[in-house]
Amino acid sequence: MGVTRTVLEYGNGDQPKKGDEIIVEYAGFLYDEVIQCRGQWIELEKEVDFRCSIILRTLEFFGVLPSKAATSSTSHTTAVVAHPVVTDLTVCIFSPTVPPSTCELDPRIWHRVEKDLYLYTSQQRAWLYVALANEEELVAEDLLVMDIRVGKPNPSSDHSWESRPGGIWVLRSKFSGKIDQAVTEVDVLFGVDAVDPRPQWTLMRSSLQLNAQLKIPVARLSVLRGRAKPRPDAWAALRVREDGKFKIVQISDTHMVTGVGVCKDAIDAHGNHLPESEADPLTVQFIGKVLDVEKADLVILAGDQLHHDIPDSQSALFKVVAPIIERSIPFAAVFGNHDSEGIHALPRAAQMSILENLPFSLCESGPEQVDGIGNFYLQVLAPAPSQLPLSTLYFLDSHGQIPSLIHNPDYDPIKQSQIDWFINASQAQRSAREKNDNDNRFYLSLAFLHIPLPEFGYRRLSIRNGYRREPTESPSFNSYFYDALVKGGISALGCGHDHVNDFCALLPQQTQQDGDKTPQPSPWLCYGGGSGFGGYCSFGGKRFHRRTRVWELDTNTGSLKTWKRVEYATDRVDELVLVESGAVIDTPGEEDKGRRCVVS
């Protein structure tokens, strides 16, 4: 249902950027009179051309046009409410057998939550509509929603509850001059395992009564009372501990879905196959156990937080970050190729907006002129009150899959604008250290992205730890970002994507092209390994345990160590020293003993 996007021919021009005006040619019938572009509703003429000054780099809102069955005669063009307060709510269901006129709502008052309550699984469409008033315009006679229940209200209550569709009951009272206890926002999340990590939000246990198919994740209301406290402009800076150490847990490929999902390739502690089970609860449990053991100073989500083609990205994303936020651990994230795949998936910019506004989030969208969403860096400072930076962590968007005649699958490479951004940022920080006479101290820099660079698949790669169990899937075109990492003094590069690869490896050291024969230390290339039970964790008929990678910096000694936390294992797995006295070191071991079983 909805719009099917077909690429007839890829152009060779520049990709659109924020503020560019574009023309979209659409061949077919438009069943709705309006379409939403990043919160602004645009009226469509009968002609097939329309313009939208885009904020996103791509028109990923295409594909979520309502189908004919979901069409309402009510225009969804709604006024923006600066300080909203909820005065009522209802559910409208549209289908070929229900006339649209049965849900005529004033678009100046009623705002639609843009999530189909049936999750696009049938010809019917159901939407939650919320009536909003502006706090500054309220008068004493205005009724405000003070409480919401789903199912039945407490029968012993003397309050006058009003029934609404979907099993919703609302309790309203006249405006008292304050909105501290009034409902100011209502959202919808999906699944019996849904969570809402946003401060002051309350997720209802009971689900809406919609007579939906049993396989559809249930719709649940989440409610905000009073005015949400503004997010601090800056969270507390990342700092090493008093002993000079700083620990990072890298979590890769959680592959969360809307609902509990299915795990098809789990094994027990002895490697015996387990039957299919619910995936996402296992992932949340595994993440929680690792975080409880490691007591990390920072969590890095290394991409593919979400599975592809899921109907509600927000519900899935909340499940990923909830165990991190519950433990009050700062976190940062990069996107993977699957995070924004699917016609109903939120685009990267929208997901980043969600992440940026969550507690303990250090995520950033990055410079607008740089390709991708989420190119940024974080500095780790010395213990308070010092403002001296001791380490830099770089994060880059590795984009997604592209059509290709060379490889299948094939992926977008790191773009030149990203390489230029990294070079400028790393040089600026080096200059700042030299200026502050800090160049003699140990300084460790790491970088993180999702899709591995082509160098991860090189045959001359020396694997010192862990295993290559599947071919490296990387871009067929090499933009040589690796060379920039070498010049930028990066000690290690962490990635995800290939779930059952978990090695750390080195390429032979390079000599500079300016005639200097001194070999430059090459950064370690390390896979994180798959952490999610909803993604695959098998190859060639063999199953493997889920895992995470841990990094520990010691800024006093200039050392960097890494190890893995693996299902059922009580101790660290494959612990390895990567850097000593600020320099990358190579500790040859049993390099080729079963570690290179698959080479792309």
N, C-alpha and C positions, 0 to 999 in steps of 0.2 A: 504494500500500500504506500501511497505517497509518491515522491519524485524519485526516479531512477536517474542517476547521473552517468552519462557515457562520454568518455573523452574520445573525440574523433581524431584529434591530432594535437600533439604537444607543441606549443610555440617555442620560439627561441629568444624571446625577449625577456626583460627583467621581470621578476615577480613583483606583484603589487605590494606596496607598503602602506603603513598607516597614513590616511589623509588622501591617498590616491583616489581618483574617480575612475570607475570602471563601468563597462557595459556588459551585462549578462544577457545572452540570447537564449531564450527558452522556447522550445518547440513543443506545443501541446496545449492542453486546456488547464486553466487555472480555476480551481473550484472555490478558493477563498478570495475575498476581495482585498485582503491585506496580507502582508508578510512581515515578520519581525526580523530586524537586523540589529543585533546587539542592544535590545531594549527599546528601539524606536520602530514603531509600526508604520509601514510604507504602503500607501494605497497603490494598487496595481491597475493599470489601464487594461483594456481588452487587447491592446497590442502586446507583443511578447518581449519588448525591450523595456527595461527599467534601470534606474541608476541608484546606487547606494554608495555614499562616501564611507568606505569601510574602515573599521578599526582593526579587524583581524587581517592577517596576511593572506588568508584564503577564505573563500566563501563557504565555510563549513556549516553554515546554517542551512544550506541547501540539503534536501533529503529529509527535512523535518516539516515540510509543508503538510498541513492537515489533509487527509483524504476526503473524498466527497462525502463518505458516511459520517465524517466527524464535523462537517460544516455546520456552523450556526449562523442564523441570520443576524445575530448580534455582532456588531463590529467590535474588535478587540482593541481599538484605539483608545487608550486610557491615559488620563492625565497623571503626571508625576506628583506624588504626594510627598512633601518634604519631611514631615514628621508624622508618620501614619499611626493611626489607632484603629483597631479592628472593631467594626460596628455590627458585622454579621458575616456569615459564611454559608455556602450551599454547594451542592454537587449537581452538575448538569450532565446528563447522559444523552449522547446523540447517536442515532442509528437510522438506517433506512426506514424503519417502522415508526419512529418517533418524530413528529413534526418539529422543526427547529423552533417554532413559535412557543413551544412549551417552556422555553428557558430564555425569555426576553429579559435582559438585564441592562441597566444603564451603565454604559462604558465609562462614564465620568466617576462612577462610584465603585463598580465591581472590577476587580483585577483577577486575571486568571493565573493560577500557578501552572507554569508550562511543563506539566508532566501528565501524560495520559495515565489515568489510574489503572487502566487495563494493560499498560505497558506495550501498546501497539500490537497486541496479540489477536485482536478480533476486528470485525467490521465496526463494532461499537467503539465510541470514544467517550471517556468520562473525565471531567475536569473539575478541580476544586476552584471555586470562585470565592474571593474574599472581598468584602465591602470595607473600604477604608475611608477614614475622615482625617482631616488635618488637625493636629492637636491645637494649633493656634486658633482654629475656627470653631471649636467646640463651644456649645452653650449648655446650660444646666439641664435642658430637656432632652439632650442627645443620649441615646442608649449606647453603652459600650459593652463589648463582650468581656466578661470578667472570668469566665471559666468555660472549658470545653470538655465534654466527655464523649466517649464512643461506646455504644452498647446501650446501657441504661444508667441513668443517674442514681445516686443513693436514694432508695425509696423512703428512708427516714428523714430525708432533707425536706425542709419547709420551703425551700427556694422554688421559684417558678422557672422550671427548665422548659426550653422550647425545642421541639423536634425539628431536625433537618434531614435531608436525604443522606443515605449512606450510613445510617445508624448514629448520626451526629446529634448531640444535644448541646445547646448553648445556654449559658446563664448570662443575662444582660441586666445592667442597672444604669441609672442615670449618672451622668458625669458629675463627679463630686469636686472637681477642681484639680484633682491629681490623677495621674495615670500609672502610678507605681505598681498597682495590682492588676491593671487592665492588660488584655492581650493586645500586643502591638504588631506581631507578625505570626503567620502560620505557614508552615512548609510541609512537604510530603516526602517521606523516605520509604523505602521498600525493603521487605524481607523480615522474617522472624528474628534474624540476627542483626538487624539494623541498629546503628548507634548514632548519637548526635554529640560530637565532642565540643560543640560551640558553647561557650559560657552562657549561662542563664536560659538555655533552651531545654525544654522538657519533651522527650519523646514518649508518646503514649504507647502503652502495652497493647491495648486492644486495636485491632485493625478495622478499617472501614468495611462496612457490609455492602458488598458490590455484586454478589453472586458471580464472582469471577471463577475461571477454571482453577482447579486445585493446584496445578503446576505453576501458576502465576504467583510470583512473590507478592505478599500482601502489602497493601498500602496503609501507612501509619502516619498520623498527624504529629508534627513537632511544633511546639508552641513557645513563643517568647513573651514573657510578661515584663512590662515596664520597658524602659529604654535601655538598649544594650550599651554597656560601657564601652567607650571607644578603645580600640586596640592601641597600646602604647606605640609611639612613633619609633621607638627603638627598644628592643629587648636587651637584657644584660649582655654585655659582650662575651664572646667565647674566650675563656682563659684556661691556661694550663693549671694543673693542681699545684699545691705548694711544693710537691716533689719534682715539679717540672714535667710531669707526664700528662698526656692528653689521649683519650681513647675514643675511637670511632667504631661504630657498628654499621657495616654496609649491608643493606637488605635489598636484594635484587629479585625482580620477577615474581612479585606476589600474586599477580593475575587474579585480583578480586573481581567478583561479578555482582550483579543485582540479585540478591538472594544468596542461598548457601553454596550453590555450585556443586560440582561433582569432581571428586578425586578418583582417577582411574588407574593409577599406577603406584600406590603406596606399598611399602614393605615394612615388615616388623624388624626388630632389632637383629634378627638372624638372617634377614634377607628373604624371608618367605613372603609370597604375594598376599596382600590383603584385599578383601572385597571392596567394591566401590563404596565410597562414603561421602559425607558432606565435606566440601573442600575448605571453604573460608573459615569456619570455626577452628579447623586444624591449623590453618595458617596463623590466625590470631593467637592461638595457644602457643605455637612454636615461637613466634616473635616475642611474646611475653616472657617465656622461659629464658630466651637468650638475653633479653634486656635485664632480667632479674639477676642473672649470673654475672654479666659483664659490667653493669653499672656505668654505662657509657656516658661520655661528656657530649657526644653528638651522634645522631643517627642520620645516615645518608640513604635515602631511597633512590636506588640506582636505575629506575625506569621499569616500564611495564608494571606499574602499580595495578593497572586495570587490564582485564582480559579484553579481547576485541569484541565488537558487536554486542555490547551490553546496553540495555534500555535506559538505565539511570546511572550516570557516572558518579554523581554526588554521593549516592548511598554507598557505592563501592569504595570511593575514595575515603569517606569517613571511617570505614572499617580498617583501612590501612593505618591511618594516623592515630586512631583512638588509643591503642596500647602504648604509644609513644607519649601522647599528651597526658594520659593517666599517670605516667611515671615522671612527668615534668622534665622531660629531656628535650633539649633543642633539636630541631631537625631541619634538613635541607633535602631538596629533591631535584632530579632531572627526569625528563620524559623519555619513554621508550616508544618503539614503533607502534605498539598496540594501544597505547593509552588513549589516543584520539581516533582509533579506527572504528568505523560503523556509522550508519546514517543517523543514529540517535545519540552518539557519543558527544560529550561536550568537547569543544575545541580546546586546544592547549591553553589559550589565553584565558578562557573561562575557568579551567581547572586551576591554573596558576592563581587566579583571583581568589578562588576558594582557599587554596593553601596559604596564600599570603596573609589572610585574615584570621587564621587559626592561632590559638595559643602556642607558644614555643616555636613557631615557624620562623625560619630564617630564609625562606624561599624568596626569590626575586624574579621578576619578568626579564630583567636585563635591558640593555640599551635597545631602543627601537630601531636604530640603523643597523643592528647586527642580526643576521639571519637566525631564525629560531626563537623559541620562548624558553627562557631560563638559562641565559648565559650570564654568569655572575661569579664573584669570588667572595670568600669570607676569610678574615684574618683571625688568628688565634693569638691572644695577647699574653704577656707575662702576668703573674698573679697581681691582683689589685694592691695598690692603686696605680700601678705602672700602666702606661699606654704603649709600651714597647711591643710591636708585633714580632712573634717568634715563628709563625708558620702561616702559609697561605694555602687555601683549598679552592681550587677552580672547578666550576661546574659548567657543562656545555650541553646544548641540545644536539643530539645526533640524528634528529629528523626521523624519517620513516622509509617504508618500502616504496620503490619506484618501478615502473615498467622498464624492462631491459631485454635486449637480445643477447646480452653477454652472460648474465647470471640469472638464475631463478631459484630463490628470490635475490633481488638486488636492492641496494639501499643508497640513499642520498649520502654523499660524503660530507665531511666537515667543510663548511663554506669559507671562502677567502676572507669574508668580513669577520668571521669568527676567529680565524687565524690572526688577522691583523689586530683584533681586539685583545686577544691573548698576549701577543707580542708587546703591544703598547702597555698593557696592564703589568706584565711581569717586568718590563724594563723600568717602568715608573716606580715600582716597589723596590727594585734593586737600587735605583738612584736614591730613593729615600733612605735606604739603609746605609748607603755610603755617606750621605749627607749627615746622618745622625751618628756616624762613626759606629754603626752597628754591624759592619760588614765582617768583622772578625768573629762574631758569635755564630753558633750553629743556626742555620735557617733551613727548615724543611718545607717543601712545597709538594702537594699532591694534586691530581686532577681526576675528575670523575665524569663519565658519560655512560650511555647505555650500550649502543652498538659498538662492538670492538673495531679498532682501526685495522686496516689490511695487514699491518705488521703482526697482529696476533696469529695470523695464519701462515707466516713465513716458515719455510722448511728449515732455515738456518737458525730458528729460534731455539735457545737453550732453556729447556724446562727444568727448573731446579726444585720444584715443589708442586704437588698436586698432579692432576691428570688432564690430558686432552682425550675426551671420550666421544666427541663428535666434531665434524668439520666446523671450522670457524665461518660464520656467516657475517660478512663485512661488505662494505661498498666495493664494487669492482674497480671504480675509479679511485686512485690514491691521490688525495690533495696534499699529502705529506705534512699533515699536522704533527706527526711524530717528530719531524725535524725541528719544528718550533718548540716542542716539549723539551727536546734535548738542549736547545739553546736557552730556553727559559729556566733551566735548572730544576726541572721536575724530577722528583725522586721516584715516584710511582704513579701509574695510571690504573684506576680501577674501572671495571665495566661489568655488564651483565649480559643478557640476551641469549647466550648459548648455555642452557640451564645445567647441563651435566659436565661442562668444562669448569674446572676449579683450580687451574694451575697458576703459578707465578713463574715468569720467564724473562730472559734477557736476550736482546740482540747483541751481536758483536759490537764493541765500542767503535765509534766513528772518529775520524780525524777531521779537523776543520779544513774547509776549502781554501782558506787564506794562506796555506803553506805551513801552518802550525801543525807539527807532527804529534802533539800531545793528544792522546785519545780522550774524547769527551765521554764522561760516564753516561750510559744510556739508561733511561728510566725503566724500572720494573713494569712489566705488563701483567696484570693480575685479574683473573676472573673472580667474580663473587660467588658464583654458583646459585642455582635456583632455590628460593625460599618458600615459594607458594605451592600449595597443594592443588590449586586449580590449573596450574600450568604443567606441562609435561616434565617428567624427571626420569626418563628412560631413553635408551638408544640401542639399536641393534638387538632388541628383544630383552635387554637387561635393564633392570630397575635400580635406581640409586636413592639414597636418602637426601632429604632437603637439608640446606645448609646456609650459613651466612659467613661473611668474612669480617674479621676484626683487625683494626689497625691501631697500634699504640706508638705514639711519638714520645720520645724522651728528649726534651729540649736542653736538658743539662749536659747530656753526653752526646747529643746529636745523632741519636740512633732511632731507627724505625723498625718495628717488628710487626709481623702479621701472623694470624692463625685463623682457623675456622671453627665454628660451632656447628656440629652436625647432630641430627636426630639421634637420640639414644646414647650418644657418646657423652661420658661424664667429664672428660678432660679435653683440653685443647687438641686440635687436630692439625698436623702439618705446620707446626710453628717454625718460623723462618726469620732470620735477621736480614733485612734488606739494606739498611744503611748503618754505618758506624762513623762516628766523628764527622758527621755531615756529608759523607761520601758514599755513593752506591758501591756496595761490595758484592762480589761474586763468590759464592761458596759452592764449588762443584761437588756434586754428589752422584747418586746413582741416576744420572740424567736420563738415560735412554731405557731404563729398565721398566718397560710397560707404560711409560708416560707419553709416548708418541703413537698410540695405537691407531689414531685417526688423523690424517693430515689432509687439509683441503687443497 
